[in-house]
Amino acid sequence: MHCQSLRLRPATADDAAARFSLGYNQEIVRMFGVSHAETKPMTMDAAEVWARACAANPYVWIIEVAGQFIGQIKLHSVNAQDRRASMAIAVYDPQQLGMGFGSEAIRLLLHHAFTQLNLHRIGIRVLAYNERATRAYQKCGFIVERRERETAFVDGVRQDGLMMGILSRELQYHGR
């Protein structure tokens, strides 16, 4: 799956070196709900475990921009009977944030999920303070469906979470 300089491709074990080189950026991992004190340095062993797990999962794709690894996007909790799944995205390269690459990766994944995988609904959970991600999801057509009060404890503060969703029939208005 690709568009212009961005492409989604299956993960391979060879992605470990690129993942290791980006490490853990404090602000990025905070958006995932990880407290500063809990953030550990990325090790090559951890990057190799991550890459093998991603490569073994058919619902994980690497986000590349101009041939360079910047993150991953995945579906999880895939339920074929109900034709639904949850989505997660991570842009690990701080220099690529705010450039629209996350939104484009989401659009590509939604198109694939709704047309190729025949899913009907994709859900996502995002911490309410992660305004950049919330805007990207809304730009792609996700709707806030509910707020979970004090669902996460990050850096000593209880934080709300937002549950968002998009249906296959809604993609035509926001995506490809």
ABEGO torsion letter per residue (X at the ends): XBBEABBBBBBBAAAAAAAAAAEBBAAAAAAAGBBAAABBBBBAAAAAAAAAAAAABAABBBBBBGGBBAEBBBBBGBBAAAGBBBBBBBBABAAABGAGAAAAAAAAAAAAAAAAAGBABBBBBBBAABAAAAAAAAAAGBBBABBBBGABBBGGBBBBBBBBBBBAAAAAAABX
